[in-house]
Amino acid sequence: MRRNTILLPYPPYRHLRSSLHDKGWDYNLFGKSGFMWVQIMHKTCGGTRPKKKVYHRVHELDKVMDLQKKPTAILKLKSIIQSQKNQSLLLRDLEKEVGFIQKWNFIAVIEKYPTIFHVSGGHKTPPAVMLNVKAEKVAAEEAVANELMEPILVKNLRKLLMLSVDCRLPLETIDFIQPELGLPSDFKKSLIPKFPEFFCVKDVHGRSHLELGNWDSSLAITAREERWLRERILDTSGHSKRPRISKDGNFPGRFAFHLNFPVGFRPNMSYLQELEKWQKMEFPSPYLNAKRFEVSDPKARKRVVAVLHELLSLTMEKRLTSAQLDAFHSELRLPARLLLCLIKNHGMFYITNKGARSTVFLKEAYDGSRLVDKCPLLMFRDKFVALTGRRDIEPSSHAI
């Protein structure tokens, strides 16, 4: 027996690694390097030393997680203030909203950004925080952003249900990724009842499920296919150029994925040749029922990669935590070795351990640390956070 070792960021991904642990994978941590060795056992006829494979960091995507901390606190405080009857929050009530520990972080935010928050009150009046005049004016634009988001949310929610095996998902699963989809917190009351032709809620084995009202073939087109149609290479005569594999693994074919390997990864020719075969290989649409395909079929395995790609594409920021991905295991027929699938396709996905939870990024959606395409809600949030004077907020190349 020999073991191949893969170097992963620490801490271990509890949700993604569970399937690998069940399969007998061995996890060993070492030192203060911030990485985890994942050893994969293989049969061999010789006693050669194990080959070490390094999971390369993408620092620009790690930076995304760091850059979102302050904006998240600012936007949460804005929402809390706006939820109050008089549009102001007594500082003594802040602890009730965010807890004792987080209260001090929010007080620091209030003190640091007087361009957004104004504290009123004196000796006889308890201090309260509210939005200043300029921030209130910008905050009023959120209503317009929400109106623009509604058709996008309905479309993406329908596509998400179409991805699932039975065209339905537990409401608690949708709740779990509600912020990432951009759904309002009360979407079960404010959004679902407005579109009875598209959605219905049913009880399945004692659990409330959101079920697709009707199938729409025009929605069964993936983000990958839309990109291919936009970026198809044409010569001057109007005919497609001859597809050719490149050194970065990208292939302008109908069934190919856009890849972006990390800087330290240098594939050899045999790797690129195998990659070319994989890129050219046809596979069934993610919107076809997964029950129709054998898990061991290479085309079905490539289809699973397309399902992960499409699922991440349906989120606002093209990323989900490992726990959120894990929640879709049964409904989307995700592989048992989900972590291995993500690692193997590291030109497409990136796993970071930055932040409170490990997060999986769709790499093609980012240019460095900047999300390329932003929906109206994200554009509004950027405009509001820009009141702080932050220089690291860059506009997207174009809105969705």
PyMOL commands that set and color helices and strands:
alter all, ss='L'
color gray80, all
select helices_A, chain A and resi 14-22+59-67+69-83+91-98+100-112+133-139+142-163+171-176+178-181+187-190+192-194+217-219+223-231+269-280+290-292+298-313+322-326+329-332+338-344+363-365+376-388
alter helices_A, ss='H'
color red, helices_A
select strands_A, chain A and resi 2-9+26-29+35-42+52-54+88-90+117-120+128-131+168-170+199-204+207-212+319-321+349-352+359-362+366-367+370-371+373-374+398-399
alter strands_A, ss='S'
color yellow, strands_A
deselect
rebuild
show_as cartoon
